[in-house]
Amino acid sequence: MNEKKVIDIEDKIMANTFAKRNLVLTRGKGATVWDINGNEYIDCTGSYGVAVVGHCHPKVVKAVQKQVESLIACHASFYNDIRSELLQKLINLAPKGLDKVFLSSSGAEAVECAIKLARKASGKTEIIAMIGAFHGKTMGALSATWKKKYRAPFMPLVPGFKHVPANNLEKIREVITDNTAAVVVEPVRGEGGILVNSDDFLPGLRELCDEKGVLLIFDEVQTGFGRTGKVFACEHWNVVPDIMCLAKSVAGGIPMGATFAKEEIMSAFNKGEHSSTFSGNPLVCAAASAAIDVLVEEKLPERAATLGQYFKSKLETLAEKYKIVREVRGLGLMIGMEMRFDVYNILLGCMERGVLVLDAGRNVVRFLPPLVIEEQQIDRVIEVLDEVLAGENK
Ligand SMILES: *Cc1c(COP(=O)(O)O)cnc(C)c1O
């Protein structure tokens, strides 16, 4: 199939819910992807933060190849060797105290599980979420998501959700009632524009939740798995939540969600109260198990910290040069560059020059590259941005 045919069929048949870019990707390796015509791109989207260990990491490929020949489907009502191995690795990786996991297939599902669990474990119904938060688009997760554009067409959503400004403990204290089950936060708001919380917010929130008997949920779907320079972003502040959501990158690019909880909380679920057909699918588990090995062996969180610092400092140099850049911010290799205008042309300009970047809202350029990205690739990204910003800065 040629480029045009691929695009025509997708446009004709696929539900029209994605803002598409005119690019057909067919191959990837590390932080590089290729289009159907053989053109090469440095991938600072990481496929929306998924490709943490890099595209088609050989260890993940090998693990999937091996598993695909032994067993692809195994419902969680049966035991499975690969699933068992993965669960142990997940718990070894997770913050101390989060000893139980529910496996699913996406970020929204990981959040759904967290919401149901918070209600069940607390016997209460209200959830407090942050202004600017993104937690997914299924009805429960959407109820925690902030953006009006995503919510308004689907009212009424799940009742009992309130949104408050992040970094404002007093406001959260005010809206907590006797019926508050949980507070849900992203350690760094990703879709919201790469907004890092102030240093005292998460520790203060932990204290407040303990004082009020409210559960604390961290959505680490985007921040987790090495992205911010620690395995989990909550480690930056030494705060352990009661429930934690992980997805995107955990299975090396294959769909997986995971909801971690303290044992006494997860035990609130009775048999049958939460399940999914694909929960703990062996093929996905094999990929995740290999991805965890890669994360640890290649010290990817440390790499994200070092390269993130490097990347950010180079972007800051651009920010000094071009007045159209308002701010550079982020943690590890989760970086945002806020502009004074809509960034659509910047995304296009970069793409034309062989660099793929994301947006976050209208005016933030977002970088979520694979953590295996090379320093020279970052240098090239900066060169390209320099050119594109020079063109825009008129
Ligand atoms: C992407 C994301 C989700 C939703 O994950 P899906 O796999 O798209 O359902 C939830 N929370 C956060 C913080 C995310 O970045």
The ligand as an SDF file (V2000), in Angstrom:
LIG
                    3D

 15 15  0  0  0  0  0  0  0  0999 V2000
   -2.8780    9.1050   28.8700 C   0  0  0  0  0  0  0  0  0  0  0  0
   -3.3600    9.3010   30.2570 C   0  0  0  0  0  0  0  0  0  0  0  0
   -4.5110    8.6390   30.7360 C   0  0  0  0  0  0  0  0  0  0  0  0
   -5.3970    7.8080   29.8610 C   0  0  0  0  0  0  0  0  0  0  0  0
   -4.7480    6.7110   29.3390 O   0  0  0  0  0  0  0  0  0  0  0  0
   -5.4040    5.9370   28.0820 P   0  0  0  0  0  0  0  0  0  0  0  0
   -4.5240    4.7330   27.9210 O   0  0  0  0  0  0  0  0  0  0  0  0
   -5.3530    6.8750   26.9280 O   0  0  0  0  0  0  0  0  0  0  0  0
   -6.7840    5.5890   28.4510 O   0  0  0  0  0  0  0  0  0  0  0  0
   -4.8440    8.7930   32.0660 C   0  0  0  0  0  0  0  0  0  0  0  0
   -4.1150    9.5610   32.8750 N   0  0  0  0  0  0  0  0  0  0  0  0
   -3.0130   10.2280   32.4580 C   0  0  0  0  0  0  0  0  0  0  0  0
   -2.2340   11.0430   33.4250 C   0  0  0  0  0  0  0  0  0  0  0  0
   -2.6060   10.1190   31.1290 C   0  0  0  0  0  0  0  0  0  0  0  0
   -1.5440   10.8080   30.7010 O   0  0  0  0  0  0  0  0  0  0  0  0
  1  2  1  0
  2  3  1  0
  2 14  2  0
  3  4  1  0
  3 10  2  0
  4  5  1  0
  5  6  1  0
  6  7  2  0
  6  8  1  0
  6  9  1  0
 10 11  1  0
 11 12  2  0
 12 13  1  0
 12 14  1  0
 14 15  1  0
M  END
$$$$
